[in-house]
Amino acid sequence: MMEALVPRPSFPIICLDRDTEMKPELEERYSRQVLFGGIGADGQKRLLESRVAIVGCGATGSALASLLARAGVGTLKIIDRDYVEPSNLQRQTLFDETDAAESLPKAVAAARKIASFNSHIIAEPLAHDLTPENIGELLGGVQLILDGTDNFETRYLINDYAVKNSLPWIYTAAVGSYAATMNVLPGDTACLACIFPESPTGTIETCETAGILNSAVNFAASIAATEALKLLTGARQNLRRTLISWDLWKNERAEVSTEKPRADCQTCAKRDFIHLAGTGRPHITLCGRNSVQIHEHHRPINLGDISERLRLHGSVRRNDFVLKFWKGPFEMTLFPDGRAIIKGTTDTAVARSLYAKYVGS
Ligand SMILES: [Zn+2]
């Protein structure tokens, strides 16, 4: 049963050595990073005292967690609602074949792997779906949030929370050969809603439907992790103030200034936090004995187009009014306005995850 694979309670904290005085073994471990002028001994000490959350531990989240754990960020909260599958191993660098065979929650597998290469930091696995109800508890006490998610629904939620609480966060995305990232520094730069006032509508390209190059993932994560290091060590003047994107296959690069927040931004100017209030996300309910309904009504979907894409991943049947898609133990029924019924689970996190992967959210 899938539900059993995403346990509700958080797992115990792993690897407890929080003495941030630089012991000889730590001096040795971080010596090449301390030698780098931008970090130095003071910067390293700051990193060891830092608390960072990574929301989503798929491909970009894995790369971010690995880089920051190796760099000595003292506490990493790893939040993820999924479990490891064989198709993840091409790009999700914290997981191995055993994790996939055991269908371990990604948060748990990630924390275990981190403990195996850096037992001097805290990696706290939180196998949860980030929602308006639990975001305060899950992200409480961190000084920076990193985006390892695969969907805009969660990113807008993070943006609301970060702007409301004046917390910096770093947007990171990768799909196909495309990589993008942007720093959001509330009170200073534009926020996500300044740049993208409206959530993308219709069917969105996802790693499941458009594929993904592992190099695009690592590229985006490397830039975002470097920005995180600047922020955590106090090198704010070096932070990038643009949304930057590359298509690594087509050699195309674009950069948009994020220097100035938009004067009429609903989130950072008007401080109207609709995603945090829960009104910005589709309502989700249990329906029937073993299914979940996602009450999306604002994502017009071309059933013809999506059936071509989903055919690569499972069985599809459709008429003009409805599409049915079978994937493993799940059956997704999709309507033209974006509404979906997912059979085979009573876990809303599993349903949201499937929707984000195959339809986009
Ligand atoms: Zn804004």
Residues whose N, C-alpha, C, O or C-beta is under 5 A from the ligand:
A	BS01	ZN	A190 C191 A193 C194 P261 C265 T267 C268 A269
